[in-house]
Amino acid sequence: MGAALQHERDRGDALHQALTARRAPAAVIAGRDDDAWPLTEQREMATRLGTGLIVIDDAAHSPAVENPAGLLTVLLPLLRAWTGNW
C-alpha cells in the first residue's frame, strides 16, 4: 500500500473542485506526532482543499486509535456545524 501511494498521481486539485462543486465541507485532521505523513505536507493539502489543518494532541498517525476522545472532541462539533443537527 505504501509503495502504491508513492506512485499515485496527485488528485488534490480534482478533490478541491469536487468539494467546491458540491459545496461539501472538508477537514484535514492529523495527530500532532504523525511520523508517517509530515504535518507540513498535511497543512499544504488542507490549504489546497480550502480548509485548515486540525491537529490532535497525544496522537500520531492514527488519532482514532491513539486518542479517540481527542478526535471526537474535534469531530462532533464539526459534524454538528456541517449538518445543522444534534
C-alpha positions as CSV (number, residue, x, y, z in Angstrom):
1,M,0.0,0.0,0.0
2,G,2.8,2.4,0.9
3,A,4.6,1.8,-2.4
4,A,1.3,2.3,-4.3
5,L,0.8,5.6,-2.6
6,Q,4.3,6.8,-3.5
7,H,3.4,6.4,-7.2
8,E,-0.2,7.6,-7.2
9,R,-0.7,10.8,-9.0
10,D,-1.8,13.9,-7.1
11,R,-5.5,14.3,-7.1
12,G,-5.7,17.3,-4.7
13,D,-6.9,19.8,-7.3
14,A,-9.7,17.4,-8.5
15,L,-10.8,16.8,-4.9
16,H,-10.9,20.5,-4.3
17,Q,-13.0,21.0,-7.4
18,A,-15.4,18.2,-6.4
19,L,-15.8,19.5,-2.9
20,T,-16.4,23.1,-4.2
21,A,-18.9,21.9,-6.8
22,R,-20.9,20.1,-4.2
23,R,-20.4,22.7,-1.5
24,A,-19.2,19.9,0.7
25,P,-17.2,20.8,3.8
26,A,-13.8,19.3,4.4
27,A,-11.3,18.9,7.2
28,V,-7.8,17.7,7.4
29,I,-7.2,16.1,10.8
30,A,-3.8,14.7,11.9
31,G,-2.1,13.6,15.0
32,R,0.5,16.0,16.3
33,D,3.2,13.4,16.3
34,D,2.4,11.8,12.9
35,D,5.6,10.1,11.9
36,A,4.2,8.8,8.6
37,W,3.0,12.0,6.9
38,P,4.7,15.2,7.9
39,L,2.3,17.9,9.3
40,T,3.8,20.5,6.8
41,E,2.5,18.3,3.9
42,Q,-0.8,17.9,5.6
43,R,-1.1,21.6,6.1
44,E,-0.3,22.2,2.4
45,M,-3.0,19.7,1.5
46,A,-5.5,21.5,3.8
47,T,-4.7,24.8,2.2
48,R,-5.2,23.3,-1.3
49,L,-8.6,22.0,-0.2
50,G,-9.6,25.4,1.2
51,T,-9.6,24.3,4.8
52,G,-7.2,24.3,7.8
53,L,-5.3,21.5,9.5
54,I,-6.7,20.4,12.8
55,V,-4.1,18.8,15.0
56,I,-5.0,16.2,17.6
57,D,-2.7,16.1,20.7
58,D,-1.4,12.9,22.1
59,A,-1.8,11.1,18.7
60,A,0.5,10.2,15.9
61,H,-0.7,8.7,12.5
62,S,-3.9,7.2,13.8
63,P,-5.8,9.6,16.1
64,A,-8.8,7.3,16.1
65,V,-6.8,4.6,17.8
66,E,-4.2,6.7,19.7
67,N,-6.6,9.4,21.1
68,P,-10.2,8.6,20.2
69,A,-11.6,11.0,22.8
70,G,-9.4,13.9,21.4
71,L,-10.6,13.1,17.9
72,L,-14.3,13.0,18.9
73,T,-13.8,16.4,20.7
74,V,-12.9,17.8,17.2
75,L,-15.2,15.7,15.0
76,L,-18.5,16.1,16.8
77,P,-18.6,19.9,16.7
78,L,-17.6,19.8,13.0
79,L,-20.3,17.3,12.1
80,R,-22.9,19.3,14.1
81,A,-21.8,22.5,12.3
82,W,-21.9,20.9,8.9
83,T,-25.2,19.2,9.3
84,G,-27.0,21.6,11.5
85,N,-28.1,18.6,13.6
86,W,-27.7,17.3,17.1
